[in-house]
Amino acid sequence: MPRQRRAVVVIDIESGRVVKRYDSLGEAKKAEHCTDETIRDYCDHKKDEAGLYRTFRWAEEVDR
């Protein structure tokens, strides 16, 4: 069974607004020059975001 692609968004921390949207983790990884693991950790709230101005979230979390 193939894995479902999960969309990723980039969020401006100060305003909470979506600034970029990617159709998949792979697309976000290429565009943002990050690893899958780094993006997943931010999406899953596992990394400290103090001092950052942008972060990643799963699109379905933001679209609710």
N, C-alpha and C positions, 0 to 999 in steps of 0.2 A: 504494500500500500504506500503510495507516494506521500511525502510530507507536505503539509499545507504551507503555502507561502504566507508569511505574516508581514503586513505593511509596517513600516517604521516612520515615525515623525520626529522632527527636530523641534524642540520647544524652547522658546526664549524664557528663561527662568524668571526674569523680572516681571514681564507682562503676562506670562502664561500662554501666549499665542503660539500657534503652529507657524514656523517659518519655512519649513521644507517638509515634503512628504515623499517617501520612497515606497515603491510597490513591494519591495522585498528586502530582507536583511542583506543579501548579496549586493543589491544595488546601493544601499546605504553605505556598506563597507567600502565599495569602490569610490564613491563620490566623496566620502568624508575621510578617507585614508585611515580607517580604524580597523581593528580586527573584529571578527564575529563575536568573540568572547567579550570584548570591551562594550560593544553596543548592547549585547544581551544583558550584561551586568547593569548598565544604566536603565534599560527598559524594565528590568526586574527589581529595581530599587536596591541593588546590592553595592553600589559604589557611592562614595561621599561626593556630593555635588557642591559642597561649600566652595565658594570662590569661582564657580563656573558661571558663564552667562548663557550657555545653551546646554541642553541635555537631550537624550533620546527617550522615547516612549513607544510602546506598541500602539499602533493606530487605533485598534479596537478599544483600548483603555481611554483614549482621548475622545473618540467618537461617541461614547455612551451618552 
